[in-house]
Amino acid sequence: MISIPHTEDFRSEPQFLRIFQSCFSCRSLLHLQRWATEIACTLLES
């Protein structure tokens, strides 16, 4: 299970902040979970 970064981490990353805000506008938790997983995998691979 991927742990979600704390609010402090989001503040230091504007990109994450935008993603975080987009999460609130998306009302499907399953879609969010897949999206977050894909983003995390992309960051780990880069």
C-alpha positions as CSV (number, residue, x, y, z in Angstrom):
1,M,0.0,0.0,0.0
2,I,1.3,3.4,-0.9
3,S,1.4,5.9,1.9
4,I,0.1,9.4,1.1
5,P,2.5,12.2,1.9
6,H,1.6,14.6,4.7
7,T,0.4,18.2,4.0
8,E,3.9,19.6,4.6
9,D,5.3,17.6,1.6
10,F,2.5,18.9,-0.6
11,R,3.4,22.5,0.2
12,S,7.0,22.0,-1.0
13,E,5.8,20.5,-4.3
14,P,3.6,22.8,-6.4
15,Q,3.0,19.9,-8.8
16,F,1.6,17.7,-6.0
17,L,-0.5,20.7,-4.7
18,R,-2.2,20.8,-8.1
19,I,-2.7,17.1,-8.2
20,F,-4.0,17.2,-4.6
21,Q,-6.6,19.9,-5.5
22,S,-7.6,17.9,-8.6
23,C,-8.3,15.0,-6.3
24,F,-11.0,16.9,-4.5
25,S,-12.7,17.7,-7.7
26,C,-12.7,14.0,-8.7
27,R,-15.4,12.2,-6.7
28,S,-14.4,8.6,-7.6
29,L,-12.1,7.2,-5.0
30,L,-11.2,4.1,-7.1
31,H,-10.2,6.4,-10.0
32,L,-8.2,8.5,-7.6
33,Q,-6.4,5.5,-6.2
34,R,-5.4,4.3,-9.6
35,W,-4.3,7.8,-10.6
36,A,-2.2,8.2,-7.5
37,T,-0.6,4.8,-8.0
38,E,0.3,5.6,-11.6
39,I,1.8,9.0,-10.5
40,A,3.8,7.3,-7.7
41,C,5.1,4.6,-10.0
42,T,6.2,7.2,-12.6
43,L,8.0,9.2,-9.9
44,L,9.8,6.1,-8.6
45,E,10.9,5.1,-12.1
46,S,12.2,8.5,-13.1
